[in-house]
Amino acid sequence: MTLALGNVTTVLIEGKDNPRGRLARIEVIVCLTAALLAFLIVFGSFRRRSYGSAVRLSIWAAYVTSYSLISYAVGLMQSAPFHNELFTVWAVFLLIVLGSADSISAYSLEDNEQRWRHYSEILLQTFWVSWLIAKYSAETKFKVPLWLLWVLSMCKAGERIASYASASRKFGLVRYTKLVADFMTCEPELSKDSEIDPTQMKGYHYLIRGEKQSMVTVEPPTYQMRLKMDPEIVTVQKVWECEGRLLKHNGDPDGRLKDICLSYALVKLLRRRFAGYPFVESSLDKTWRLVRDGLLDDPERTFRVIEVELAFLYDFFYTKYPVIFIFGFPTYKAIEIIMVVASSWIAVSTLDNYQPPEDTVTLVTSSGTNLDVLVTRVVVLSIAVMQFLQLLSLLFSDWATVVWVCKYISNHSNKFLEKVVQFFCHRRHRRCFNLKPWTRQLGQYSLLLSYHHNPPKPLDHSLTSTLVYQLTKGFSVYRIKLHMDVKKAVLQSLKANGRLLSNGLASLQQNRVDSDLGWACQLETHTHCILVWHIATTLCEIAPLQSQQGGREVNPHFRVASSISNYCSYLVASVPNLLPDHFYVIHFIFDRVVEEVNEILKGCKGRKKKYEEMMKKGETDPKTITAMGVKLAKELMDIGDQELRWKVLADFWAEMILFLAPSDNATSHAEQLVNGGEFLTHLWTLLSHAGILRREEDILMV
């Protein structure tokens, strides 16, 4: 292979203007394009793991340049002054790979809204490839597999077009979500005479699968879509009622299969927030009970259900999975793979004894190896392997698990079906292929430790400021693992306070310190409150006497307070769109506070010195956020019991993060899924299903 590449390089350098030099350029472009598209297919799914920025940048580059590279490659083939029938094979397989990335159909939400641009690009590529096949159809030996694969490329192009349309918030999303929105207005009628038990999901007729257009009627005067409850329709209650062995304790001891179906039902409800439909069930008691009694007792399960739900949501906006499973998985996908394997086998078999026509320009090494044939073999076999791997990924995905479980519920007495479902739904098998977008990490930012950070000078310039918005002065973040203590503290706060969210004042009252500290919960903006409490928490953390105390790191209250404090300040500095205040107001306030801290701590090194300077000079101007943070820190220090101090802070921050979560800005939450998601998005989702859509102060303002 090295020798072959060397020959191609020699031809490119020495004969770039002759036919062999042009053929070499075409082969290089074909190999480069195929490699980029293969990278997109393979690592597109890994992008859901939120790897480093370098990998994400590479995926974005492959996604953006794929259309241009294919256009350039096909253009070189069409304009070539010589014939080579393998051009058609390369063009068709490149077209197939272009539409084959099941795990990434869109890189951003805006891609779905610009679907007409993608439509035209896909159709244009399809037209030029078909023209190239027709040009060579009379003389090529690959006529049958080429047209078969061209049909397959059309199917894959159709999948991608359909995925853009279904995820478009202005087109498919509002259409496909209306049935669920109308159904939920009538859903309480199905359980009005029955017991509501969220532990067994009795009375929860949330839709999972089986609803069809033929079951829908529209009646005046409301003209709502009415769904006839058919035995084929699978609901959450029906999953929990199934008597099949696989869904009982011996077949599914931790309830993961049922929880995946629950996540799928919940994401159908959540999509209404993106489509603008009301959460009509938010005022019902059973909605709150679903979270309070059905989920909150087990933090691990709670966040697992939400994690899978957001993985479904990610797939809906950014992958072809929803369309693939709507078209009829696994039958439809099996036909695709059969077509690819059969066509690849025919093509490779033909290449075994391939002799190019006499007038064909070819590249041959000194040892007699035909580089055209070698490139064709590599491209054909690589695409066949990638298609097979994608099929495996689909078979063991959470989407397939929902399909298998629903089939099993309809016929759980079928022993053969039971064996099939057991194999494909086995947790060990699914773990290999089923990656999640959530990294289970918390972004962390400490203002007093990062205030002096400056971005590189080329990026800290007015000409580049719009491109590197986040690289502001004082901005330096890191990530830590989301600890179970944090999850437990947040859920305990939610269960204790119920639907009435508080910005921390309720926790101060419960700890009987509200008379001293309550003022710090009644500031001008939510951003003021976050930064004041963050500065105070950091000062308590780095206090010299505090540093001499052993065992801080294993103190659950310390871990909760420190983690959430740094996470909230990270949201202020990095993701202001998710917070209640206007994003630019947050950004503006943050910049001013960084300047304040810089002025106070100019030249300070070491935590002890910073603590001393802040406590000495921090209250110079009592109106500043910095001064208020120092004042609050001193009042917290007056709590002599260290355990109580950190409990006060932990309870406050657990309440505060819940208070910040409700939002009508669903789009920003969906956009963050691309980068691995945010813990705040999980809380936003959880509160939505609990019927908590707004803070009390927002309701009073309406």
C-alpha atoms as one frame of an Amber mdcrd trajectory, in Angstrom:
protein
   0.000   0.000   0.000   2.887   2.342   0.797   4.396   1.600  -2.615   1.066
   2.346  -4.275   0.766   5.692  -2.513   4.315   6.493  -3.535   3.470   5.866
  -7.174   0.388   8.092  -6.954   2.467  10.869  -5.374   5.073  10.597  -8.136
   2.410  10.881 -10.827   0.851  13.872  -9.096   4.160  15.713  -8.918   5.672
  14.783 -12.274   2.626  14.519 -14.504  -0.133  16.642 -13.123  -1.152  17.906
 -16.599  -1.282  14.540 -18.378  -4.217  12.035 -18.192  -2.476   9.809 -15.641
  -1.800  12.807 -13.426  -5.446  13.833 -13.596  -6.543  10.283 -12.800  -4.216
  10.288  -9.795  -5.829  13.503  -8.546  -9.264  11.948  -8.902  -8.180   8.876
  -6.930  -6.688  11.009  -4.164  -9.874  13.100  -3.916 -12.027   9.944  -3.891
  -9.926   8.358  -1.142  -9.893  11.580   0.891 -13.662  12.044   0.532 -14.364
   8.414   1.418 -12.065   8.688   4.448 -13.787  11.861   5.688 -17.239  10.369
   5.242 -16.151   7.145   6.935 -14.820   9.242   9.809 -18.183  10.999   9.969
 -20.051   7.690  10.119 -17.790   6.064  12.703 -17.124   9.028  14.983 -20.500
  10.667  14.485 -21.900   8.358  17.129 -18.903   9.006  19.416 -19.710  12.723
  19.151 -22.611  11.889  21.436 -20.015  11.159  24.101 -18.872  14.776  23.957
 -15.206  14.108  23.309 -12.648  16.890  23.148 -12.981  19.962  20.992 -10.464
  18.582  18.470 -12.692  15.573  17.706 -15.812  17.741  17.512 -14.012  20.155
  15.191 -12.924  17.252  12.967 -16.501  15.941  12.788 -17.764  19.401  11.928
 -15.124  19.745   9.186 -16.054  16.365   7.704 -19.757  17.249   7.864 -19.318
  20.659   6.211 -16.829  19.688   3.497 -18.429  16.389   2.429 -20.789  17.997
  -0.128 -18.033  20.130  -1.641 -15.569  17.267  -1.918 -18.099  14.990  -3.614
 -19.060  17.778  -6.033 -15.393  18.316  -6.843 -14.702  14.588  -7.281 -17.718
  14.004  -9.540 -16.871  17.157 -11.493 -13.341  15.870 -12.166 -14.779  12.567
 -13.387 -17.279  14.265 -15.705 -14.775  16.672 -17.229 -11.988  14.111 -17.655
 -10.835  13.942 -21.337 -10.512  10.136 -21.048 -12.706   7.200 -20.056 -12.520
   4.992 -16.975 -15.594   2.911 -16.156 -14.567   2.697 -12.479 -15.524   6.369
 -12.170 -19.158   5.271 -11.910 -18.381   2.837  -9.089 -16.533   5.477  -7.086
 -19.257   8.104  -7.638 -22.116   5.837  -6.588 -20.383   4.621  -3.455 -19.472
   8.163  -2.454 -23.124   9.119  -2.877 -24.179   6.214  -0.651 -21.719   7.166
   2.066 -22.941  10.778   1.924 -26.366   9.661   3.125 -25.223   6.782   5.320
 -24.292   8.556   8.543 -27.265   7.399  10.599 -25.771   8.812  13.797 -25.446
  12.385  12.502 -27.908  13.945  10.079 -27.527  17.498  11.392 -24.740  19.208
  13.280 -26.911  21.977  14.714 -30.591  22.840  15.028 -30.137  25.423  12.306
 -29.259  22.660   9.824 -32.796  21.298  10.184 -34.293  24.716   9.504 -32.153
  25.145   6.375 -33.403  21.851   4.962 -34.105  23.252   1.491 -30.417  23.991
   1.005 -29.582  20.413   1.961 -32.378  19.097  -0.277 -30.958  20.885  -3.301
 -27.408  19.711  -2.600 -28.457  16.084  -2.187 -30.655  16.097  -5.287 -27.958
  17.809  -7.342 -25.395  15.186  -6.363 -27.863  12.406  -7.143 -28.576  13.880
 -10.586 -24.912  14.197 -11.580 -24.076  10.680 -10.431 -27.050   9.273 -12.399
 -25.850  11.204 -15.446 -22.379   9.687 -15.039 -23.849   6.167 -14.806 -25.949
   6.750 -17.924 -22.861   8.009 -19.757 -21.002   4.743 -19.084 -24.014   2.379
 -19.061 -23.380   1.019 -22.551 -19.806  -0.076 -21.829 -19.527  -0.741 -18.087
 -19.495  -4.249 -16.628 -20.982  -2.926 -13.372 -24.340  -1.804 -14.782 -26.601
  -3.955 -12.551 -24.950  -3.289  -9.172 -24.531   0.399 -10.041 -28.222   1.039
 -10.682 -29.103  -1.075  -7.645 -26.802   1.017  -5.495 -28.095   4.203  -7.067
 -31.598   3.237  -5.907 -30.135   2.585  -2.464 -28.492   6.026  -2.485 -31.883
   7.552  -3.271 -33.374   5.750  -0.269 -30.613   7.061   1.981 -31.036  10.560
   0.579 -34.741  10.234   1.341 -33.905   9.240   4.934 -31.764  12.312   5.388
 -34.329  14.647   3.830 -37.048  13.144   6.029 -34.884  13.559   9.138 -34.404
  17.271   8.385 -38.139  17.713   7.863 -39.244  15.810  10.976 -36.844  17.726
  13.257 -37.674  21.151  11.833 -39.379  23.203  14.538 -41.347  25.095  11.860
 -42.480  22.021   9.913 -42.292  18.411  11.081 -41.987  18.979  14.808 -45.291
  20.830  15.160 -47.070  18.348  12.879 -45.865  15.119  14.454 -46.260  16.408
  18.014 -49.861  17.591  17.674 -51.319  14.100  18.116 -49.543  13.692  21.461
 -50.521  17.231  22.501 -54.205  16.587  21.736 -54.107  13.108  23.258 -52.794
  14.464  26.576 -55.848  16.726  26.878 -57.999  13.582  26.930 -55.593  11.221
  28.717 -56.951  11.952  32.233 -60.361  10.622  31.105 -58.826   7.163  30.591
 -57.909   6.911  34.276 -60.579   9.005  36.006 -62.243   5.937  37.535 -59.076
   3.956  38.276 -56.417   4.054  40.967 -53.351   6.219  40.390 -50.187   4.425
  41.465 -46.930   5.852  40.054 -44.864   2.995  41.527 -46.738   0.570  39.232
 -47.620   3.193  36.613 -51.339   2.602  37.063 -53.334   5.393  35.474 -50.462
   6.576  33.273 -51.598   6.049  29.694 -48.682   7.910  28.155 -48.162   6.820
  24.537 -45.160   4.729  23.584 -45.857   3.080  20.205 -48.632   1.811  17.996
 -50.621   4.936  17.215 -51.474   5.208  13.511 -53.176   7.800  11.357 -56.026
   5.353  10.681 -56.868   5.448  14.417 -57.254   9.234  14.447 -60.483  11.168
  14.055 -61.043  14.935  14.039 -64.347  16.281  15.305 -65.709  19.835  15.564
 -65.959  22.211  17.292 -62.470  21.808  18.834 -61.027  19.988  15.804 -58.660
  18.132  18.075 -57.145  14.845  16.991 -58.864  11.998  18.838 -57.025   8.701
  19.107 -59.022   5.494  19.283 -57.429   3.261  21.914 -56.608   0.142  19.920
 -55.004  -3.038  21.364 -51.955  -2.293  19.184 -51.280   0.922  21.106 -48.665
   0.438  23.825 -48.781   2.775  26.828 -46.671   3.079  29.966 -49.337   1.361
  32.024 -49.483  -1.557  29.580 -45.700  -2.074  29.850 -45.900  -2.329  33.640
 -48.911  -4.674  33.410 -47.192  -7.116  31.053 -46.959 -10.612  32.562 -44.096
 -11.718  30.332 -41.056 -13.176  32.044 -38.621 -10.677  30.503 -40.371  -7.727
  32.156 -40.765  -9.319  35.558 -38.201  -9.277  38.369 -36.366 -12.394  37.200
 -35.974 -11.140  33.625 -35.489  -7.428  34.314 -34.484  -7.158  37.986 -33.642
  -3.443  37.985 -36.455  -2.463  35.618 -34.157  -1.018  32.964 -36.179  -2.277
  29.999 -39.385  -0.772  31.359 -37.559   2.453  32.201 -36.300   2.778  28.611
 -39.918   2.602  27.456 -40.836   5.194  30.091 -38.064   7.482  28.798 -39.411
   7.089  25.267 -42.933   8.021  26.390 -41.616  11.018  28.343 -39.616  12.382
  25.423 -42.800  12.420  23.358 -44.303  14.646  26.026 -41.182  16.808  26.277
 -41.144  17.519  22.544 -44.257  19.643  23.069 -42.086  22.252  24.793 -40.038
  22.611  21.595 -43.146  22.713  19.399 -44.886  25.320  21.558 -47.782  23.137
  22.725 -48.989  23.480  26.338 -48.223  20.945  29.069 -51.907  20.465  29.850
 -51.228  17.850  32.540 -48.886  20.129  34.532 -51.649  21.073  36.992 -52.699
  17.473  37.689 -51.750  15.874  40.967 -50.766  12.617  39.247 -48.150  14.500
  37.222 -46.348  15.603  40.392 -46.832  12.166  41.952 -45.139  10.519  38.973
 -41.888  12.266  39.934 -42.337  12.457  43.709 -43.460   8.861  44.304 -42.313
   7.147  41.124 -38.789   8.466  40.653 -37.354  10.557  43.488 -36.776   7.687
  45.922 -33.946   6.336  43.753 -31.568   9.087  42.511 -29.664   6.689  40.278
 -32.843   5.586  38.514 -34.192   9.137  38.328 -31.238  10.466  36.389 -30.920
   7.278  34.335 -34.488   7.727  33.047 -33.826  11.397  32.252 -30.478  10.554
  30.648 -32.058   8.046  28.259 -34.875  10.484  27.537 -32.420  13.212  26.531
 -30.540  10.681  24.399 -33.813  10.102  22.519 -34.243  13.870  22.236 -30.718
  14.238  20.861 -31.434  11.553  18.264 -34.634  13.269  17.248 -32.883  16.547
  16.424 -29.486  15.382  15.208 -29.703  11.809  13.814 -31.716   9.698  11.363
 -32.808   7.186  14.010 -36.423   8.444  14.348 -36.976   8.269  10.590 -35.357
   4.840  10.303 -37.630   3.383  12.958 -40.710   5.071  11.511 -40.005   3.545
   8.077 -40.225   0.043   9.522 -37.235  -1.204  11.436 -35.729  -3.807  11.232
 -37.227  -4.978   7.899 -36.401  -1.810   6.002 -32.826  -1.648   7.287 -32.293
  -5.361   6.559 -33.268  -4.778   2.919 -30.736  -1.946   2.755 -27.895  -4.079
   4.079 -28.801  -6.937   1.716 -28.633  -4.523  -1.221 -25.236  -3.219  -0.094
 -23.771  -6.684   0.498 -25.134  -8.093  -2.766 -23.939  -5.148  -4.814 -20.548
  -5.152  -3.113 -20.168  -8.877  -3.736 -21.029  -8.443  -7.430 -18.615  -5.540
  -7.760 -15.738  -7.317  -6.000 -16.350 -10.514  -7.995 -16.226  -8.531 -11.218
 -12.971  -6.910 -10.121 -11.289 -10.317  -9.622 -10.885 -10.784 -13.376 -11.183
  -7.183 -14.366  -9.429  -6.109 -17.545  -9.851  -2.438 -18.437 -10.700  -1.573
 -22.061  -7.763  -0.722 -24.289  -8.602   2.979 -24.472  -8.873   3.318 -20.661
  -6.294   5.365 -18.783  -5.173   3.477 -15.663  -2.571   3.730 -12.936  -0.365
   0.670 -12.546   2.548   0.203 -10.150   5.928  -1.143 -11.223   4.907  -4.513
  -9.766   1.803  -4.655 -11.959  -0.829  -3.678  -9.355  -3.743  -1.766 -10.832
  -4.314   1.171  -8.467  -7.776   1.826  -9.896  -8.893  -1.657  -8.892  -7.217
  -1.363  -5.497  -8.978   1.916  -4.718 -12.300   0.430  -5.836 -11.887  -2.643
  -3.623 -11.048  -0.541  -0.580 -13.981   1.821  -1.120 -16.509  -0.974  -1.751
 -15.449  -3.173   1.150 -15.174  -0.250   3.563 -18.714   0.882   2.814 -20.074
  -2.651   3.231 -18.337  -2.981   6.622 -19.551   0.419   7.813 -23.130  -0.392
   6.804 -22.960  -3.635   8.763 -21.580  -1.881  11.857 -24.327   0.728  11.655
 -26.920  -2.044  11.455 -25.507  -3.598  14.618 -25.600  -0.220  16.328 -29.264
   0.144  15.420 -30.207  -3.394  16.478 -28.836  -2.845  19.976 -29.909   0.788
  20.397 -32.464   2.102  22.878 -34.738   2.765  19.909 -34.655  -0.904  18.976
 -35.180  -1.878  22.626 -38.484   0.025  22.624 -39.524  -1.761  19.420 -38.535
  -5.200  20.761 -40.311  -4.664  24.095 -43.501  -3.435  22.381 -43.507  -6.490
  20.110 -42.962  -8.675  23.145 -45.872  -7.100  25.046 -48.209  -7.907  22.158
 -47.076 -11.552  22.033 -45.177 -12.400  25.221 -46.191 -16.064  25.053 -44.100
 -16.587  21.890 -40.945 -18.334  23.140 -38.952 -17.675  19.958 -39.753 -13.956
  20.109 -38.797 -14.001  23.773 -35.348 -15.387  22.938 -34.838 -12.783  20.201
 -35.865  -9.910  22.484 -33.722 -11.265  25.311 -30.656 -11.333  23.059 -31.037
  -7.862  21.572 -32.115  -6.229  24.841 -29.378  -7.751  26.988 -27.637  -4.951
  28.843 -24.135  -6.232  28.044 -24.860  -6.244  24.302 -26.493  -2.818  24.323
 -23.659  -1.262  26.325 -21.220  -1.852  23.439 -23.282   0.076  20.886 -25.541
   2.414  22.834 -23.643   5.580  23.708 -25.260   8.506  25.476 -24.742  12.232
  24.851 -24.435  12.986  28.579 -20.905  13.009  29.988 -22.072  12.898  33.632
 -19.814  15.805  34.431 -20.265  19.251  35.915 -18.594  22.311  34.465 -16.709
  24.207  37.157 -15.616  27.824  37.383 -14.136  29.549  40.443 -14.168  33.334
  40.136 -11.582  34.018  42.860  -9.167  31.458  41.409  -9.598  32.288  37.697
 -10.197  36.047  37.668  -6.688  36.708  36.304  -6.993  34.338  33.342  -6.478
  36.032  29.972  -7.194  34.471  26.563  -4.401  34.382  23.939  -3.786  37.849
  22.497  -4.840  36.958  18.914  -8.232  35.894  20.316  -8.604  38.841  22.709
  -9.253  41.324  19.933 -12.307  43.194  18.669 -12.000  41.530  15.252 -12.255
  38.040  16.749 -14.513  38.754  19.722 -17.649  37.659  17.873 -16.033  34.325
  17.012 -14.678  33.550  20.474 -17.412  34.959  22.690 -16.589  32.606  25.557
 -12.893  33.417  25.682 -13.354  36.450  27.893 -11.073  37.680  30.627 -11.329
  35.709  33.814 -12.814  32.710  32.028 -11.161  29.360  32.721 -13.313  26.281
  33.315 -12.785  22.624  34.074 -15.027  19.602  34.645 -15.555  17.171  37.481
 -17.555  13.983  37.806 -21.140  14.480  38.932 -21.128  12.863  42.361 -24.064
  10.919  43.799 -24.078  13.262  46.826 -25.023  16.133  44.507 -27.840  14.142
  42.921 -29.221  13.118  46.302 -29.090  16.644  47.705 -30.949  18.135  44.740
 -33.660  15.472  44.733 -34.094  15.712  48.516 -34.580  19.457  48.163 -37.184
  18.915  45.438 -39.059  16.357  47.497 -38.962  18.524  50.628 -40.166  21.750
  48.984 -42.526  20.208  46.447 -43.682  22.328  43.536 -42.905  25.607  45.307
 -39.407  26.503  44.157 -37.251  28.826  46.248 -34.053  30.699  45.470 -32.546
  29.388  48.701 -34.555  31.402  51.216 -36.643  28.365  52.238 -33.491  26.403
  53.101 -32.235  29.313  55.227 -35.532  29.345  57.078 -35.352  25.603  57.669
 -31.840  26.008  59.091 -32.980  29.062  61.122 -30.423  31.461  59.686 -32.746
  33.455  57.416 -32.732  36.477  59.718 -28.961  36.841  59.257 -28.472  35.615
  55.693 -31.856  36.154  54.046 -30.848  39.537  52.593 -28.497  37.751  50.173
 -31.512  36.070  48.506 -33.257  39.383  47.787 -30.864  41.092  45.371 -31.429
  42.937  42.088 -31.080  39.954  39.722 -30.617  36.212  39.895 -27.087  36.776
  38.596 -26.334  38.983  41.617 -27.540  36.227  43.909 -25.469  33.512  42.202
 -22.233  35.507  42.213 -22.611  36.809  45.777 -23.197  33.333  47.172 -20.453
  31.901  44.947 -17.879  34.395  46.253 -18.961  33.691  49.827 -18.799  29.918
  49.303 -15.330  30.157  47.772 -14.057  32.300  50.637 -15.397  29.762  53.152
 -13.637  27.057  51.160 -10.201  28.720  51.031 -10.258  30.221  54.533  -6.909
  29.450  56.288  -8.566  27.962  59.375 -10.848  25.949  57.105  -7.866  24.596
  55.166  -6.355  23.222  58.344  -9.418  21.092  59.007  -8.950  17.559  57.741
 -11.523  15.574  55.831 -13.193  18.454  53.965 -13.074  16.589  50.686 -15.146
  13.684  51.998 -17.728  15.879  53.734 -20.929  15.438  51.675 -22.181  18.946
  52.494 -18.865  20.483  51.426 -18.874  18.492  48.187 -22.434  19.500  47.349
 -21.948  23.197  48.153 -18.621  23.519  46.345 -19.697  21.560  43.256 -22.999
  23.363  42.710 -21.527  26.781  43.550 -18.804  26.378  40.940 -21.339  24.921
  38.486 -23.691  27.878  38.831 -20.828  30.328  38.291 -19.818  28.211  35.276
 -23.331  28.705  33.878 -22.989  32.470  34.389 -19.631  32.554  32.608 -20.222
  29.930  29.927 -23.895  29.136  29.299 -25.917  32.247  30.259 -28.720  31.301
  27.843 -29.898  28.633  30.286 -30.353  31.087  33.167 -33.417  33.251  33.965
 -31.847  36.678  33.350 -31.169  38.068  29.883 -28.007  36.440  28.559 -26.256
  39.730  27.766 -27.151  41.210  31.158 -25.499  38.156  32.720 -22.433  38.538
  30.517 -22.189  42.276  31.277 -22.470  41.794  35.058 -19.941  38.973  34.975
 -17.371  41.166  33.203 -17.822  43.942  35.772 -17.353  41.535  38.701 -14.181
  40.128  37.113 -12.849  43.687  36.941 -13.735  44.244  40.612 -11.910  41.108
  41.717  -8.917  41.966  39.527  -8.669  45.370  41.178  -8.766  43.918  44.700
  -6.444  40.956  44.114  -3.947  42.599  41.779  -0.584  40.870  42.259  -1.877
  38.345  44.832  -0.604  34.791  44.668  -1.670  31.847  46.731  -5.047  31.103
  48.253  -4.149  32.443  51.701  -3.064  35.826  50.343  -6.185  36.092  48.172
  -8.397  35.286  51.136  -6.732  37.911  53.296  -6.945  40.633  50.620 -10.582
  39.873  49.861 -11.595  39.934  53.511  -9.626  43.182  54.075 -10.387  45.214
  50.928 -13.476  43.500  49.564 -16.003  45.712  51.361 -14.568  49.053  50.160
 -17.703  49.781  48.120 -20.631  48.040  49.874 -22.827  48.266  46.761 -20.669
  45.963  44.639 -21.272  42.246  44.209 -17.767  41.584  45.501 -18.434  43.514
  48.720 -21.725  41.718  49.258 -19.954  38.387  48.744 -17.339  39.260  51.379
 -20.040  40.431  53.791 -21.940  37.170  53.346 -18.742  35.153  53.839 -18.090
  36.870  57.173 -21.637  36.161  58.311 -21.250  32.523  57.328 -17.967  32.369
  59.247 -19.857  33.541  62.311 -21.626  30.182  62.275 -19.172  28.478  64.578
 -20.291  24.941  63.808 -18.426  24.022  60.621 -20.800  21.133  59.878 -23.800
  23.437  60.125 -22.108  26.078  57.953 -21.593  23.641  55.106 -25.074  22.203
  55.562 -26.498  25.713  55.183 -24.484  26.218  52.000 -25.310  22.750  50.606
 -29.043  23.190  51.214 -28.948  26.675  49.705 -27.218  25.577  46.504 -29.436
  22.496  46.098 -32.453  24.803  46.230 -30.866  27.408  43.992 -30.030  25.003
  41.149 -33.638  23.784  41.113 -34.856  27.383  41.168 -32.752  28.203  38.096
 -33.902  25.168  36.071 -37.432  26.139  34.834 -37.312  27.948  31.519 -39.295
  28.503  28.330 -36.055  28.588  26.358 -36.219  24.955  25.224 -34.068  25.639
  22.161 -30.981  26.490  24.220 -31.280  23.206  26.104 -31.446  21.265  22.825
 -28.404  23.127  21.511 -26.376  22.130  24.578 -26.997  18.440  23.862 -24.525
  18.731  20.991 -21.721  19.484  23.449 -22.639  16.695  25.838 -25.534  18.347
  27.636 -25.792  20.168  30.940 -26.921  19.019  34.371 -29.357  21.940  34.356
 -31.036  20.435  31.281 -31.636  17.212  33.222 -33.247  19.192  36.029 -35.288
  21.226  33.533 -36.575  17.977  32.028 -37.336  16.438  35.422 -39.242  19.523
  36.586 -41.214  19.571  33.329 -42.492  16.067  33.996 -43.306  17.073  37.574
 -45.508  19.868  36.216 -43.120  22.632  37.324 -42.751  24.788  34.232 -42.137
  28.198  35.810 -40.948  29.815  38.994 -43.641  31.336  41.201 -42.378  34.875
  40.547 -42.691  34.333  36.792 -46.270  33.117  37.210 -47.164  36.247  39.229
 -45.700  38.486  36.505 -47.895  36.967  33.793
